[in-house]
Amino acid sequence: MGHQQQEINVRFGREMSRLRRIARYTQARVAKEVGVSHGHIGNVENGKRTPDLRLVADLDRVLRAEGRLERLWATLTGDGEPVWLDDLEEVERRATSIMETHTVLFPALIQTEDYARAVARTTTPWAAPNEIEETVKTRLVRAQRFADSHAPVYRLVIPASVVTYHHGRPELLTKQLEHVAGLAERERIDVQVVRPWCHPGLIGPFMLLSSAGAPDVVYAESAYAGRIIDDPDQVQKFRVLLSDLRAVALSPEDSLQLIREETERLNHG
């Protein structure tokens, strides 16, 4: 067994053991329910054996992990990238609250159609027109579902540059700002704007999602792909960053006023 695989096994086994103790199951009981030997379960927990995908799925089911073990295994082995968007949509549906920050854009959940299309074209210039339209369609379904519902509670923190930079198309940003202001005015969202150039949100875009009866998770974006993080220690670090970020941001009232002023400036510029 290579060193990298051993590290993967150890981390997976540690989380599996933690979930087993929370469920108050013995190794023997888990072994019986998934159909393997007691010794094999012990070896998986100790990082001495590599579980196959079927065993990972069975362990997740028996320990009532709600997909956590499967997501962790996919993250550790690099096999999970294609499913993150579908997984994110499911987490969003179950969430009772979402707290999000973005460094350069208004996030997907509150984008207008024109804004979403411009973002897709800019960030994926190699995509064919039909691929762009499919991306926009998928994004708008999420955004419309969010706008029409009363949950989850949504709080957003963005730098002032997101509000003021119009990418060469002021009319596009005007409509986007009007949409965001409308959501804020009817108390569907809570927006805070950060003015300092150096702030805790520079780590990059991420959202903290909380659901009833399930652990909090973080969805972190990068230039390459998004990733769901459910390790409690890592989630806590993101929670601290978000708290620090909100502390240096303008109040929701002042932030909404800034958005209104920028909309007015664009309309009469």
Buried (B, 14 or more C-beta within 10 A) or exposed (E): EEEEEEEBBEBBBBBBBEBBEEEEBEBEBBBBBBEBEBEBBBBBBEBBBBBEEEBBBBBBBBBEBBBBBBBBBBBBBEEBEEBBBEBBEEBBBBBEBBBBBBBBBBBBBBBBBBBBBBBBBEEEEEBEEEEBEEBBEBBBEBBEEBBEEEEBBBBBBBBBEBBBEBEEEEEBBBBBBBBBBEBBEEEBBBBBBBBEEEBBBEBEBBBBBBBEEBEBBBBBBEEEEBBBBBBEEEBEEBBEBBEEBBEBBBEBEEBBBBBBEBBEEBEEE
